[in-house]
Amino acid sequence: MADDSVILINLLKVQPGKQDALIALLKQNTDTVIRTLHGWKTTRLIPALDGASVVIYSEWESPAAVEAMRSDPRMQAYFPQIIALASLESVVGSAVLSDSF
């Protein structure tokens, strides 16, 4: 049986001095919206050590779950707040290799 799960990677380029505010907003969004959505599996927030960016790594059950998240009115309410702090690039894909030591 094939696993149709997908990985969503968001790269946010943060305005100078705004990384902490962005992390706080993303944590709030994850706690109040993301974790309630059907098809969500996990989220990791990864702030760059230089303060210039944040990566959001999340796993979803399917591409349809990602699209449903993006169109959820609660999520759409967060987008202007996020964009006020950072630019956003997204990639949706599937893992072809997962290895660890």
C-alpha positions, -999 to +999 in steps of 0.1 A: +000+000+000+015+033-011+020+062+014+006+093-002+018+116+026+035+148+017+061+171+032+055+209+031+086+230+034+081+268+039+111+291+038+104+324+054+130+352+049+125+374+080+127+411+082+157+422+104+149+418+141+116+401+135+126+364+139+113+361+175+080+377+167+076+354+137+084+323+158+058+334+184+032+339+157+040+305+140+038+287+174+004+303+181-008+293+146+004+257+151-012+254+185-046+270+176-051+261+139-026+237+123-029+209+149-067+210+146-067+203+108-075+170+093-045+154+077-019+171+098+009+149+111+038+170+124+054+204+123+089+216+131+099+253+133+136+257+125+150+293+131+183+301+113+211+309+138+217+342+120+181+354+126+175+359+089+151+330+082+128+303+095+120+270+080+087+253+086+088+215+081+054+198+082+040+165+072+005+160+059-015+129+050-021+140+014-018+169-011-055+175-005-048+180+032-023+207+023-047+224+000-075+223+027-051+239+052-043+267+028-080+274+021-091+272+058-104+306+068-085+305+101-053+298+083-060+326+058-064+350+087-028+343+096-012+349+062-013+387+063+004+386+098+031+362+085+037+382+054+041+414+074+071+398+091+087+377+063+086+367+027+074+331+020+084+303-004+068+269-003+077+234-017+054+204-015+069+170-021+074+135-009+104+119+007+124+096-015+150+089+012+148+090+049+179+077+067+195+082+101+224+071+121 
